[in-house]
């Protein structure tokens, strides 16, 4: 499982990485940009309400404002548990 997180949620990206989850950041709202196509095993994460109406199983449109609350929301919605993470196995900044 890996994540592609919208640029405004880079704080969440850091927390996902610290949980050992492969997480990249991309700007979904830059001019001419949009959501990338589906890739098996990857979730797209944003707070942009305009994407709420899209019928995509790989898309998480979050409600929470705070990165820690966003992390809890991701874990709850994807039903992740401690077995699904490898704490501190990735760098919170560079993802390696």
C-alpha positions in Angstrom: 0.0 0.0 0.0 1.3 3.4 -0.9 0.0 7.0 -0.9 0.1 10.0 -3.2 -0.8 13.0 -1.1 -1.9 16.4 -2.3 0.7 19.1 -1.6 -1.4 21.0 1.1 -1.4 17.7 3.1 2.4 17.4 3.3 2.2 17.4 7.1 0.1 14.2 6.8 2.6 12.8 4.3 5.3 13.1 7.0 3.2 11.2 9.5 2.4 8.5 7.0 6.1 8.1 6.3 7.0 7.9 9.9 4.5 5.0 10.1 6.6 3.3 7.4 4.1 3.9 4.6 5.4 4.7 1.2 4.1 8.3 0.6 4.8 10.8 -2.2 3.5 14.4 -2.4 2.1 15.9 -5.6 0.2 19.1 -6.3 -3.2 18.1 -7.5 -4.4 21.8 -7.8 -1.6 23.3 -9.9 -2.8 24.7 -13.3 -3.5 21.9 -15.7 -3.1 19.3 -13.1 -5.7 16.9 -11.9 -5.8 13.5 -10.2 -3.5 10.9 -11.6 -5.0 7.7 -12.9 -5.5 4.7 -10.7 -2.5 2.5 -9.8 -3.0 -0.8 -8.0 -2.2 -0.5 -4.3 -2.0 3.3 -4.3 -4.4 5.7 -2.6 -4.8 9.4 -3.5 -5.3 11.7 -0.5 -6.7 15.2 -0.7 -9.0 17.6 1.1 -10.3 19.2 -2.1 -14.1 18.9 -1.9 -14.4 19.1 -5.7 -13.1 15.5 -5.9 -15.7 14.2 -3.5 -18.2 13.3 -6.3 -15.7 11.1 -8.2 -16.5 7.4 -7.9 -13.0 6.2 -7.3 -12.2 3.6 -4.7 -8.5 4.8 -4.5 -9.5 8.4 -3.5 -9.7 9.6 0.1 -11.1 13.1 0.5 -10.4 14.0 4.1 -12.4 16.1 6.5 -9.9 16.7 9.2 -7.7 19.8 9.3 -4.9 18.8 11.6 -2.2 16.3 10.3 -2.6 14.0 13.3 -6.4 13.9 12.9 -5.9 13.3 9.2 -3.7 10.3 10.0 -6.4 8.9 12.3 -9.0 9.5 9.6 -6.8 7.6 7.0 -6.3 4.7 9.5 -10.0 4.5 10.3 -11.2 4.7 6.7 -8.7 2.1 5.4 -9.1 0.0 8.5 -5.3 0.0 9.1 -3.9 -1.3 12.4 -0.5 -1.6 14.1 0.2 -4.7 12.0 0.1 -2.6 8.8 2.8 -0.2 9.9 6.6 -0.3 10.4 7.3 2.8 12.6 10.4 4.8 11.7 11.4 2.6 8.8 11.2 5.5 6.4 12.5 9.1 6.6 9.7 11.5 7.3 11.2 14.0 4.8 12.5 12.1 1.8 10.5 8.8 2.1 13.6 6.6 1.9 
